[in-house]
Amino acid sequence: MKENPNWLVVRDRALVPAGAWARSRRDWIVTRDPVYAGLRRPGRTEQIAAGATVALLALMVVLLMLFQWNWLRGPIGDWASARYDREIELNGDLDVNLFSGTPSARIRGLRIGGPDWAAERDTLRVEDIQASVKILPLLSGRIEMPALTITRPEAVLIATEDGRKSWKLDPDAPDTGEGLKLPPIHRLTIRDGRLSLTEQRRDMTLEATITAREGTDGEAGFHLDGRGTMNGTPLTLTVRGGPFINIRRDRPYAFTAELAGVGSRLKADGSITRPFDLGQFQAALSLQGRDMADLYLLTGVTTPNTPPYRLSGALTRDDALFTFSDFSGRVGSSDLSGDLTVNKVGDRRRVEADLRSRLLDIEDLMAVLGAEPRVTPSGDTVVTSGAPGRLLPDAPLNVERLRVMDGTLRYRAARVKRNDLDIRQVDLGAELKDGILNLDPVAFNFNRGELRGTARINATRDMPYTTADFRLRGYPLESIIPARDGVPTVTGRALGRAKLEGPGASVHDFAAGSKGAISLVVPQGQMRAAFAELLGINLTAGLGKLLSGDTGSSEIRCAVADFTVSGGTATARTFVIDTTPVLARGSGTIDLGAETMNLRIDGETKQARLIRLWSPIVVQGPLTGPKVGVDSASVAGQVGLGAALGALINPLVALLPFVDPGLAEDANCGALISSAR
């Protein structure tokens, strides 16, 4: 291609001035720069300075080559002892080789004593340490170790009840929870390592052996095998790392770990993302055990009591943030899935959990509230209150565990297995902050109606203090009162509210010492006519209808039960059942601590009845199975009066005590319902 002559002209004009400027700078340096002149024609001063510099460098090299590094053992130990307030000594030879592409050092007889509160045992003793680093990565600010050999290390780690840790050289340094960060180690060798761990807060002791070998055989890699006790039960820990071959910063290092103790077992199969930054790893985690609350001792994360569980999912660590994501499994007879994160915020642990069940067994949820799970011989899980004959769970709340962490929880059950209360869905929310647990919402959806409320548990006190407010809306009475001969005994929708507060470490203890109010209202409904008559002990009408199989019904105009609670005893303030034929009024108490009731119901007929017993109905006994009867003393008195009248006057007159003219009037239902709290 032929060049454009005009372009050449322009190019030459642009280059000529630039070349002229460069030549002028060169000429100036040659004729006027003293440094250049001194280098070309050094004088006596320049010659002396250059010679002195070369001699100094040579002397430094010779001194480093002849330097006895053992001279620094005492000063290094004294400085470290003063800096970390414990005895630190280098009792063996100290060798350093700086003149290599991989500088190396060897330390023999390293001893790091314990802090003053644990000075009877050294924190670390190492017979021999040999380490080398690559020079080029080091110049760019990265540490990469071709080899690290540790011979007979013995570590003694002690953590006290109040949180002091013997291995923290600087006790005032904040614990960020980011984990130990080591550089890549291409060849790691640990010979005859031993580890002793004592954790007073969790009542844990562990004695472990540690080895690390090169090679490709089955024994190569990192091995940790530990045995001990936790809370009085056996504890085992096993960790296996992959062979040390071609370890690179950008190549994950595989490991497996298994921890078993206090009825729980955790297995992890994963990899360290950037060897050996222990703050970054990912693993497939499976865990199982008899009670999820036991996991606190192994993980430090507070979890509720549960039936036996089995879960698996993906565990990821990003410094202080742990994520257990997309996990699934079973808790008792229920499925459970969701996501959970554990983070270190300041000096406190924070847990966020989003949990779900496709099909919930309500028995499993009762265990969370403190009921005691028990596995039957057939493999089914049932729960009890923890004491024979009790309805309310009495398992105590561990307030200390609530004080050490914060977090939020959301749990939803899409469906619930068939149950006596006819619960169909569950929605629970919880927030824990500085030892105060807020439950909102606590919602149970029934086939018809719902129970929804909130609760606040203050666990900052020695004895937890709880306030609770629950409302029942539209619950069908036929779901709790059994039918007779296939026909409902009572129908209608119930409304209720329980607003209580008080101290107590368990649900039972809280109820036993609570104060507040409990109310139940049925605005309208239907009752089998026979049972409506029997409310007023109308024997001719009630028994006649019952024995004849009459399935007719009477209207429930309203029913109101309003109780004032003080010291765990609920006393009836208003107790009225108003039906078409009978107006019944009640009185009495319910002892929430003893879980017993003692109620009396007096019925008055609204229509004349020939044979009526002038006796109240009494409901007495445990909440789990009260007995219904009549006041025998009142019946005996009525029968005795009839017999006396018959003997003195006329046999027909003997019927007068059993005749009721039916003077009762309808109750003011509107006012009664409005007064209920």
VOGU-3710 file (C-alpha; in Angstrom, 3 decimals, decimal comma):
1> mkenpnwlvv> 0,000/0,000/0,000  1,484/3,340/-1,066  2,032/5,849/1,712  0,459/9,264/1,534  3,289/11,810/1,181  1,279/14,417/3,067  1,054/12,105/6,076  4,843/11,616/6,055  5,330/15,334/6,204  3,063/15,614/9,216
11> rdralvpaga> 4,770/12,686/10,933  8,269/14,088/10,441  7,203/17,472/11,799  5,876/15,772/14,956  8,979/13,624/15,500  11,635/16,239/14,938  10,732/18,433/17,958  10,487/15,348/20,267  13,928/14,070/19,199  15,444/17,489/19,607
21> warsrrdwiv> 14,076/17,718/23,198  15,561/14,295/24,140  18,980/15,250/22,748  18,932/18,520/24,613  18,192/16,739/27,921  21,030/14,286/27,316  23,474/17,075/26,558  22,457/18,938/29,720  23,002/15,866/31,928  26,403/15,157/30,361
31> trdpvyaglr> 27,663/18,724/30,750  26,042/19,876/34,015  24,729/16,945/36,241  27,255/16,422/39,117  26,074/12,880/39,842  26,699/11,821/36,256  30,021/13,554/36,230  31,025/11,839/39,473  30,126/8,412/38,133  32,086/8,973/34,890
41> rpgrteqiaa> 35,090/10,511/36,549  34,886/9,650/40,275  37,040/11,715/42,515  38,604/10,711/45,779  35,413/11,458/47,797  33,239/9,307/45,550  35,752/6,494/45,637  35,856/6,497/49,458  32,013/6,529/49,735  31,598/3,659/47,261
51> gatvallalm> 34,242/1,595/49,007  32,707/2,165/52,414  29,273/1,129/51,149  30,581/-2,087/49,616  32,578/-2,862/52,756  29,537/-2,275/54,985  27,379/-4,563/52,884  30,062/-7,219/52,890  30,443/-6,887/56,664  26,703/-7,280/57,163
61> vvllmlfqwn> 26,705/-10,412/55,021  29,627/-11,855/56,974  28,011/-10,987/60,306  24,747/-12,627/59,275  26,649/-15,696/58,133  28,617/-15,881/61,368  25,813/-14,615/63,639  24,865/-16,924/66,528  21,085/-16,839/66,574  21,109/-18,457/70,011
71> wlrgpigdwa> 22,178/-15,048/71,336  18,576/-13,920/70,713  16,888/-16,731/72,672  17,004/-14,853/75,977  15,940/-11,432/74,635  13,123/-12,976/72,575  11,869/-14,951/75,590  12,084/-11,950/77,920  10,252/-9,700/75,467  7,504/-12,260/74,798
81> sarydreiel> 7,079/-13,032/78,514  6,633/-9,354/79,335  4,377/-8,770/76,346  1,979/-11,647/77,069  2,290/-11,815/80,867  3,359/-15,456/81,016  6,601/-17,424/80,844  7,836/-17,974/77,286  11,164/-19,664/76,711  13,352/-20,943/73,873
91> ngdldvnlfs> 15,328/-23,675/75,642  16,969/-25,260/72,591  19,022/-24,114/69,654  17,673/-21,423/67,331  18,816/-21,650/63,697  17,890/-19,251/60,878  18,894/-19,472/57,203  18,149/-16,245/55,347  20,331/-16,784/52,272  18,040/-18,960/50,219
101> gtpsarirgl> 15,111/-18,748/47,832  13,145/-20,359/50,675  14,394/-18,831/53,968  13,971/-21,227/56,891  14,107/-21,320/60,665  14,366/-24,052/63,302  13,296/-23,662/66,909  13,991/-26,287/69,570  12,573/-26,467/73,072  9,746/-23,907/72,804
111> riggpdwaae> 7,746/-23,476/76,017  4,745/-21,197/76,489  3,530/-21,206/80,074  -0,030/-20,805/81,235  -1,547/-17,528/82,484  -1,326/-16,758/86,190  -4,690/-18,436/86,871  -3,527/-21,655/85,138  0,229/-21,519/85,702  0,458/-25,115/86,975
121> rdtlrvediq> 0,406/-26,430/83,375  2,178/-25,053/80,312  -0,113/-24,016/77,496  2,293/-25,304/74,823  5,493/-27,324/74,654  7,157/-28,183/71,338  10,329/-30,226/71,018  11,210/-29,054/67,505  9,757/-26,701/64,868  11,119/-26,379/61,340
131> asvkilplls> 9,539/-23,936/58,883  10,372/-22,373/55,534  8,767/-19,662/53,381  8,937/-18,731/49,716  10,743/-15,454/49,145  8,877/-14,177/46,062  5,324/-14,434/47,536  6,711/-12,921/50,751  7,952/-9,846/48,859  4,419/-9,344/47,524
141> griempalti> 2,905/-9,546/51,006  1,800/-13,218/50,980  3,102/-16,041/53,129  3,443/-19,441/51,487  5,201/-22,251/53,332  6,839/-25,063/51,357  7,282/-27,092/54,551  6,355/-27,079/58,223  7,471/-29,814/60,606  6,373/-29,907/64,251
151> trpeavliat> 7,771/-32,614/66,520  6,062/-33,681/69,765  3,833/-30,678/70,399  1,838/-30,787/73,645  -0,987/-28,259/74,014  -3,054/-27,776/77,181  -6,144/-25,625/76,617  -8,309/-24,519/79,543  -11,534/-22,474/79,386  -13,070/-21,390/82,685
161> edgrkswkld> -16,671/-20,962/83,737  -16,383/-17,170/83,420  -15,052/-17,348/79,830  -11,268/-17,025/80,306  -9,170/-19,016/77,808  -5,615/-20,059/78,559  -4,581/-20,116/74,885  -5,421/-16,445/74,285  -2,059/-14,692/74,518  -3,794/-11,323/74,550
171> pdapdtgegl> -6,911/-11,717/76,765  -8,036/-8,173/75,969  -8,187/-8,797/72,219  -11,814/-9,130/71,023  -12,984/-12,557/69,884  -14,308/-11,923/66,372  -15,151/-15,575/65,786  -13,356/-15,534/62,428  -11,280/-18,634/63,140  -7,600/-19,471/62,783
181> klppihrlti> -6,018/-18,292/59,521  -2,901/-20,174/58,460  -0,960/-19,739/55,199  -0,839/-22,506/52,571  1,455/-25,327/53,746  2,633/-27,634/50,970  4,124/-30,265/53,261  2,848/-30,411/56,828  4,323/-32,911/59,240  3,238/-33,313/62,855
191> rdgrlslteq> 4,862/-36,073/64,890  3,406/-37,367/68,168  1,155/-34,365/68,829  -1,060/-34,260/71,935  -3,915/-31,985/72,866  -5,649/-31,649/76,240  -8,831/-29,541/76,436  -10,866/-28,628/79,523  -14,080/-26,620/79,073  -15,558/-25,890/82,493
201> rrdmtleati> -18,706/-24,157/81,258  -19,794/-27,247/79,298  -18,239/-29,739/81,740  -16,058/-31,095/78,927  -12,663/-32,775/78,874  -10,879/-34,077/75,775  -7,559/-35,852/75,264  -6,487/-36,065/71,597  -3,581/-37,228/69,490  -2,567/-35,295/66,362
211> taregtdgea> -0,437/-36,473/63,451  0,171/-35,250/59,913  2,098/-37,067/57,209  3,005/-36,678/53,575  2,326/-39,314/50,948  -0,466/-40,966/49,043  -1,178/-43,982/51,264  -4,176/-44,317/53,529  -2,260/-42,994/56,535  -1,178/-39,761/54,844
221> gfhldgrgtm> -2,805/-36,457/55,695  -4,018/-34,906/58,939  -5,357/-37,132/61,739  -6,936/-36,010/65,025  -8,427/-38,609/67,371  -9,885/-37,466/70,672  -11,775/-39,015/73,567  -13,181/-37,473/76,690  -16,381/-36,663/78,534  -19,055/-34,005/78,316
231> ngtpltltvr> -21,626/-33,503/81,018  -20,651/-36,896/82,418  -21,175/-38,804/79,139  -18,552/-40,134/76,686  -17,278/-37,769/73,990  -15,363/-38,630/70,809  -13,888/-36,409/68,098  -12,329/-37,542/64,831  -10,920/-35,267/62,112  -9,324/-36,458/58,868
241> ggpfinirrd> -7,626/-34,182/56,345  -6,563/-35,049/52,831  -2,973/-35,906/51,805  -0,538/-32,983/51,636  0,151/-33,079/47,915  0,307/-29,958/45,802  -1,464/-27,759/48,353  -2,332/-24,436/46,709  -4,070/-21,316/47,949  -6,732/-21,595/45,220
251> rpyaftaela> -7,290/-25,358/45,569  -9,712/-26,577/48,334  -8,369/-28,953/50,977  -10,750/-31,843/51,755  -11,560/-33,000/55,291  -14,036/-35,113/57,259  -15,020/-34,667/60,907  -17,232/-36,531/63,354  -18,226/-35,378/66,833  -20,307/-37,555/69,154
261> gvgsrlkadg> -21,442/-36,916/72,713  -24,396/-36,151/75,033  -26,678/-38,278/72,874  -25,847/-36,391/69,651  -23,701/-37,098/66,601  -22,447/-34,597/63,991  -20,720/-35,601/60,740  -19,172/-33,184/58,234  -17,665/-33,963/54,834  -16,256/-30,853/53,220
271> sitrpfdlgq> -13,275/-28,751/52,265  -11,352/-25,687/53,404  -11,842/-23,187/50,605  -8,409/-21,532/50,894  -5,912/-23,763/52,724  -5,388/-23,262/55,581  -7,778/-20,416/56,346  -9,994/-22,214/58,857  -12,464/-19,318/58,717  -13,551/-20,394/55,232
281> fqaalslqgr> -14,979/-23,857/54,574  -18,003/-25,687/53,253  -19,312/-29,146/54,119  -22,222/-31,529/53,907  -23,402/-31,781/57,525  -25,623/-34,417/59,092  -26,686/-34,437/62,721  -28,862/-36,689/64,809  -29,643/-37,259/68,451  -32,203/-37,810/71,158
291> dmadlylltg> -32,950/-34,150/71,953  -31,972/-31,069/69,963  -31,417/-29,121/73,198  -28,284/-31,247/73,752  -26,681/-29,531/70,745  -26,016/-26,502/72,943  -23,214/-28,372/74,683  -21,592/-29,252/71,339  -22,215/-26,064/69,355  -23,027/-23,294/71,829
301> vttpntppyr> -26,311/-22,621/69,988  -29,444/-22,627/72,153  -32,156/-24,917/70,762  -35,465/-26,086/72,294  -36,228/-29,534/73,649  -37,379/-31,926/70,936  -38,052/-35,612/70,339  -35,289/-37,606/68,588  -34,135/-35,849/65,408  -32,191/-36,474/62,202
311> lsgaltrdda> -31,215/-33,592/59,866  -28,798/-32,995/56,985  -27,882/-30,001/54,837  -25,084/-27,741/53,572  -22,859/-26,002/56,144  -20,805/-22,994/55,059  -18,467/-20,841/57,115  -17,486/-17,323/56,090  -15,330/-16,128/59,001  -17,793/-15,531/61,866
321> lftfsdfsgr> -20,878/-16,401/59,788  -22,065/-20,027/59,728  -24,903/-20,975/57,371  -26,766/-24,290/57,558  -28,859/-24,045/54,425  -31,496/-26,112/52,681  -31,459/-28,739/55,423  -34,187/-31,336/55,837  -35,005/-34,356/57,956  -37,291/-35,432/60,758
331> vgssdlsgdl> -37,926/-34,396/64,340  -39,970/-37,037/66,081  -42,767/-37,973/63,676  -42,672/-34,618/61,854  -40,652/-33,483/58,862  -38,531/-30,352/59,254  -36,652/-28,244/56,705  -35,318/-24,720/56,425  -32,297/-22,448/56,715  -30,274/-21,304/59,719
341> tvnkvgdrrr> -27,460/-18,798/60,178  -25,209/-18,256/63,189  -23,176/-15,055/63,344  -20,958/-13,273/65,865  -22,191/-9,711/66,419  -19,932/-7,912/68,870  -19,410/-10,289/71,766  -22,725/-12,115/71,289  -23,852/-14,920/69,040  -26,893/-14,266/66,833
351> veadlrsrll> -29,050/-16,986/65,261  -31,559/-16,534/62,436  -33,810/-19,503/61,593  -36,581/-20,035/59,054  -38,143/-23,475/59,601  -40,956/-25,330/57,861  -42,914/-28,576/58,165  -45,120/-30,061/55,490  -46,835/-32,335/58,027  -46,527/-31,757/61,781
361> diedlmavlg> -47,341/-34,176/64,561  -48,668/-31,913/67,314  -47,083/-34,217/69,905  -43,651/-33,136/68,650  -44,502/-29,463/69,101  -45,655/-30,088/72,662  -42,123/-31,260/73,465  -40,863/-27,785/72,538  -43,161/-26,338/75,208  -41,625/-28,555/77,860
371> aeprvtpsgd> -43,524/-31,824/77,560  -41,374/-34,916/77,874  -40,949/-36,956/74,670  -40,939/-40,740/74,960  -40,430/-43,329/72,245  -42,798/-46,288/72,485  -41,733/-49,871/71,661  -43,473/-49,488/68,302  -41,251/-46,512/67,458  -43,903/-43,803/67,895
381> tvvtsgapgr> -43,135/-40,658/69,885  -45,535/-39,604/72,646  -45,178/-36,732/75,086  -46,152/-36,351/78,716  -46,132/-33,400/81,076  -43,278/-34,955/83,001  -45,331/-35,818/86,111  -48,163/-38,368/86,424  -51,638/-36,863/86,224  -50,472/-33,417/85,103
391> llpdaplnve> -51,583/-31,601/82,003  -49,149/-28,662/81,950  -45,467/-29,383/81,145  -43,091/-28,936/84,053  -39,700/-29,064/82,263  -37,715/-26,003/83,463  -36,525/-23,311/81,059  -32,726/-22,960/80,989  -32,454/-19,190/81,384  -28,646/-19,151/81,213
401> rlrvmdgtlr> -28,754/-20,367/77,619  -31,186/-17,616/76,653  -28,800/-14,982/77,986  -25,796/-15,883/75,842  -27,286/-15,311/72,378  -29,790/-13,304/70,352  -31,804/-14,224/67,300  -35,102/-14,680/65,500  -37,142/-17,731/64,556  -40,067/-18,319/62,213
411> yraarvkrnd> -41,776/-21,703/62,014  -44,740/-22,706/59,867  -46,507/-26,067/59,568  -48,613/-26,333/56,420  -50,596/-29,296/57,739  -51,010/-31,050/61,082  -51,669/-34,721/61,623  -55,109/-35,637/62,916  -55,368/-34,656/66,580  -57,986/-34,332/69,312
421> ldirqvdlga> -58,000/-30,518/69,149  -58,462/-30,522/65,361  -55,449/-28,224/64,793  -54,797/-27,828/61,059  -51,936/-25,272/60,762  -49,291/-23,718/63,036  -47,441/-20,396/62,737  -44,833/-19,417/65,338  -42,459/-16,471/65,577  -39,820/-15,676/68,200
431> elkdgilnld> -37,274/-12,955/68,857  -34,585/-13,239/71,520  -32,701/-10,099/72,560  -30,556/-9,571/75,661  -32,223/-12,397/77,577  -35,812/-11,411/76,726  -37,785/-13,811/74,527  -40,789/-12,443/72,643  -43,115/-14,994/71,058  -45,164/-13,359/68,302
441> pvafnfnrge> -47,184/-14,815/66,754  -48,222/-18,000/68,473  -51,009/-19,098/66,145  -52,939/-22,359/65,820  -55,538/-22,617/63,072  -58,282/-25,167/63,631  -60,733/-26,677/61,189  -62,866/-23,734/62,245  -61,494/-20,919/64,347  -58,029/-20,074/65,635
451> lrgtarinat> -55,989/-19,496/68,775  -53,581/-16,576/68,442  -51,526/-14,704/70,964  -48,211/-13,382/72,215  -45,938/-14,092/75,144  -42,929/-12,352/76,662  -40,423/-14,250/78,820  -37,942/-12,163/80,780  -35,000/-14,488/81,390  -32,722/-11,788/82,813
461> rdmpyttadf> -34,033/-12,573/86,293  -33,025/-15,577/88,373  -36,645/-16,705/88,028  -38,144/-16,076/84,559  -41,169/-13,779/84,481  -43,749/-14,331/81,751  -46,639/-12,282/80,413  -49,028/-13,978/77,980  -52,126/-12,864/76,111  -54,014/-15,416/73,999
471> rlrgyplesi> -57,358/-15,133/72,203  -59,592/-17,922/70,962  -61,897/-17,133/68,059  -64,687/-19,273/66,603  -63,619/-22,629/68,028  -66,378/-25,254/67,527  -67,607/-26,815/70,776  -68,339/-30,097/69,025  -64,570/-30,537/68,521  -64,000/-30,957/72,274
481> ipardgvptv> -67,359/-32,234/73,589  -67,954/-35,750/72,252  -71,109/-36,644/70,336  -73,593/-39,153/71,713  -75,146/-41,766/69,453  -73,667/-39,989/66,485  -75,439/-36,708/67,311  -73,494/-33,685/68,643  -74,143/-32,955/72,298  -73,346/-29,256/71,987
491> tgralgrakl> -72,734/-27,047/68,956  -71,627/-23,442/68,775  -68,570/-21,244/68,414  -66,470/-20,375/71,440  -64,609/-17,116/72,019  -62,054/-16,842/74,772  -59,129/-14,977/76,201  -56,379/-15,810/78,697  -54,317/-12,890/79,937  -51,840/-14,011/82,583
501> egpgasvhdf> -48,512/-13,018/84,042  -46,243/-14,368/86,710  -42,938/-16,058/87,611  -42,037/-19,613/86,794  -39,299/-21,650/85,144  -41,798/-23,990/83,446  -45,275/-23,745/81,956  -46,686/-25,484/85,028  -44,855/-23,246/87,518  -45,906/-20,138/85,611
511> aagskgaisl> -49,569/-21,171/85,739  -49,277/-22,089/89,428  -48,134/-18,576/90,379  -49,929/-16,502/87,756  -52,385/-13,638/88,033  -54,792/-12,189/85,479  -58,048/-13,345/83,914  -59,479/-16,209/81,865  -62,774/-15,986/80,035  -64,815/-18,168/77,673
521> vvpqgqmraa> -67,909/-17,029/75,816  -70,398/-18,880/73,590  -72,633/-16,187/72,036  -75,122/-18,747/70,752  -75,422/-22,411/70,001  -77,426/-25,601/70,392  -77,530/-28,277/73,109  -79,268/-31,624/73,163  -82,596/-30,955/74,858  -82,059/-33,842/77,279
531> faellginlt> -78,815/-32,365/78,592  -80,286/-28,877/78,765  -83,029/-30,238/81,037  -80,482/-32,090/83,149  -78,679/-28,799/83,806  -81,626/-28,068/86,032  -81,850/-31,688/87,310  -85,251/-31,992/85,616  -85,519/-35,751/85,908  -88,839/-36,284/84,141
541> aglgkllsgd> -87,964/-34,153/81,128  -84,223/-34,826/81,008  -84,120/-38,552/81,669  -87,233/-39,100/79,603  -85,690/-37,485/76,538  -82,370/-39,231/77,125  -83,859/-42,717/77,558  -86,246/-42,318/74,642  -83,380/-41,386/72,314  -84,800/-37,931/71,672
551> tgsseircav> -82,228/-36,029/69,560  -84,050/-32,738/69,723  -82,064/-29,632/70,646  -82,515/-26,565/72,752  -81,078/-23,157/72,046  -78,079/-21,901/73,958  -78,883/-18,228/74,275  -75,409/-17,577/75,683  -72,766/-19,078/77,920  -70,216/-16,981/79,804
561> adftvsggta> -67,433/-18,176/82,111  -65,244/-15,371/83,435  -62,527/-16,164/85,995  -60,208/-13,909/87,976  -56,792/-15,488/88,542  -54,621/-14,777/91,584  -51,806/-16,907/92,926  -52,569/-19,593/90,387  -56,200/-19,973/91,480  -58,974/-19,039/89,033
571> tartfvidtt> -62,171/-17,941/90,806  -65,438/-17,665/88,908  -66,596/-14,047/88,655  -69,349/-14,818/86,167  -70,501/-18,321/85,246  -73,795/-18,504/83,357  -75,251/-21,021/80,877  -78,567/-19,767/79,535  -80,601/-22,297/77,490  -84,223/-22,233/76,378
581> pvlargsgti> -85,475/-24,461/79,233  -82,883/-23,794/81,958  -80,811/-20,926/83,328  -77,691/-22,291/85,051  -75,364/-20,274/87,257  -72,026/-21,502/88,473  -69,396/-20,752/91,077  -66,159/-22,258/92,263  -62,443/-22,347/91,530  -59,836/-23,944/89,304
591> dlgaetmnlr> -56,440/-24,542/90,912  -53,895/-24,171/88,089  -51,038/-25,373/90,296  -52,702/-28,579/91,478  -54,526/-28,789/88,120  -57,859/-29,502/89,793  -61,309/-27,927/89,641  -64,140/-27,545/92,116  -67,184/-26,046/90,389  -70,841/-25,908/91,359
601> idgetkqarl> -73,673/-25,325/88,855  -77,172/-24,391/90,048  -79,878/-24,711/87,405  -83,275/-22,997/87,444  -86,039/-24,104/85,098  -87,987/-21,633/82,983  -90,980/-23,966/82,687  -92,884/-25,973/85,303  -91,384/-29,404/85,958  -92,946/-32,190/88,015
611> irlwspivvq> -89,877/-33,923/89,331  -86,810/-31,766/89,826  -83,994/-32,418/92,226  -83,103/-29,281/94,121  -79,435/-30,096/93,989  -76,515/-28,405/92,260  -74,296/-30,199/89,775  -70,721/-30,478/91,009  -67,658/-30,820/88,795  -64,615/-31,907/90,793
621> gpltgpkvgv> -61,242/-33,536/90,334  -58,235/-33,245/88,032  -58,380/-31,214/84,844  -57,426/-34,295/82,883  -60,511/-36,222/84,070  -63,004/-34,364/86,280  -66,023/-36,146/87,736  -69,549/-34,781/87,280  -72,207/-35,501/89,912  -74,804/-33,982/92,200
631> dsasvagqvg> -74,583/-32,741/95,744  -75,787/-35,832/97,601  -76,463/-33,883/100,804  -78,930/-31,605/99,006  -80,686/-34,559/97,375  -80,923/-36,356/100,701  -82,457/-33,288/102,295  -85,017/-32,958/99,512  -85,966/-36,640/99,721  -86,191/-36,444/103,507
641> lgaalgalin> -88,476/-33,419/103,335  -90,758/-35,209/100,859  -90,971/-38,288/103,068  -91,822/-36,212/106,150  -94,589/-34,318/104,338  -96,051/-37,567/103,026  -96,145/-39,107/106,477  -97,625/-36,088/108,212  -100,115/-34,772/105,673  -100,853/-36,693/102,491
651> plvallpfvd> -98,806/-38,915/100,170  -99,520/-36,560/97,271  -98,050/-33,687/99,247  -94,766/-35,589/99,297  -94,292/-34,625/95,647  -94,267/-30,889/96,410  -90,501/-30,660/97,145  -89,871/-32,109/93,656  -92,127/-29,667/91,773  -90,546/-26,596/90,170
661> pglaedancg> -92,963/-23,895/88,984  -90,392/-22,694/86,403  -89,989/-19,043/87,377  -86,476/-18,466/85,994  -86,103/-15,715/83,393  -83,750/-15,267/80,460  -80,354/-13,872/81,277  -79,207/-10,495/79,926  -76,769/-12,079/77,475  -75,590/-8,789/75,986
671> alissar> -74,498/-7,434/79,342  -72,883/-10,720/80,373  -70,853/-10,980/77,177  -69,778/-7,345/77,391  -68,575/-7,779/80,968  -66,388/-10,771/80,133  -62,717/-9,766/79,885
//
